[in-house]
Amino acid sequence: MSTSGLNMSRRIRRTPYTDRVEQHGVRGFSVVNHMLLPKAFQPTVEEDYWHLREHVQLWDVSCQRQVQITGPDAARLVQWMTPRNISRARVGQCMYVPLVDDKGGMVNDPVLLKLAEDRFWLSIADSDVLLWAKGLALGARLDVTVVEPDISILSVQGPKAEDLMAKVFGEAVRNIRFFNFDFVDFNGTRQLVQRGGYSKQGGFEIYLNNGQLGSALWDLVWEAGRAFNMTPGCPNLIERIEGGLLSYGNEFTLENNPLECGLAKFCTLDGSVDFLGLKALQAIAAQGHEREMRGVLFDGGPGPTCGKPWPVMAGDQQVGQITSAMWSPRLKRNVGLSMIARSHWAPGQAVSVHCADGVIRPGEVSALPFA
Ligand code: THG
């Protein structure tokens, strides 16, 4: 049984695609938003990596749950939660939005979809935004409804994604621009398709609005994918790190603010946008944040799995901790993500990484994304 190692129960939610993922021989799961996320299919992450860069993959990322906010105060609530100015977003547009609390701490980093002037989805990373949004709405007596709708994202990632999607859903999908969405017909149902996804190889996400249709959607895309050398896949650790895509709970938590996360460009702090953490982030910005997200390139051959943070040292001073790392078969070095202290965050600064196998691997700080 492919779920061995995880004791399954109703709390760990299956997805509409889990049956198919198991049939394809998934080799393990993680749990995100209380829902299964496939972790591997090919024998090695490297094989998946090269395939993702050259062909196209089908990913069950249903764990990217939607928090739907509707009603007269919907835009107000969304803006209250994020320092990014959403006032000029058009219907059909997506935005990557940091969510912060009153202290400026990161609550989540979802993709925002504007479905109508009074209707939004937050496509969330791994934290309970549904409860946070409901609590804020109740406390502030906002006229909104906050629910988790029956939406399950099937992601098509890789350089051949556009040709495959055009074959399955028609040529019009080619006109969808990055971080925009449109609707396609699927067996007489209307489904939202967004260009984007959790890789830098190009792709689309299908926001299936009826879990009963999961296997049928998987099968349709899978059959068409045969001509494109499609494989089942999942977010790839090597590709994600190289691309500088951050993972909530790994690279950053509620303890971090968006400036530390390198998300300053998504923060309007001049007071023209009113949100929950404005005062706190203004104070942090005035003071200057003390650490910031960077890449670390390091040698010493492939390391172990980074299951717990690895200290990043400069001499005997700890200047950071690696929270995700992997051997890059392309760069022929290890690539890692770490917040780095201001004193050492300039690219090129020499550091050493104290890995869990006891080996101290020498390296240097890098800008993100890695070249
Ligand atoms: N797709 C959807 N929902 C998601 C993710 C996703 N929710 C959870 C998680 N992933 C959120 N995190 C990210 C992080 C980065 C991006 C998307 C979601 C991303 N960033 C672009 C980049 O870095 O190139 C550009 C962002 C921008 O410029 O606006 O795509 O993958 N549905």
Residues whose N, C-alpha, C, O or C-beta is under 5 A from the ligand:
A	BS01	THG	Q64 Y96 D109 P110 V111 S123 I124 A125 G197 Y198 L245 L246
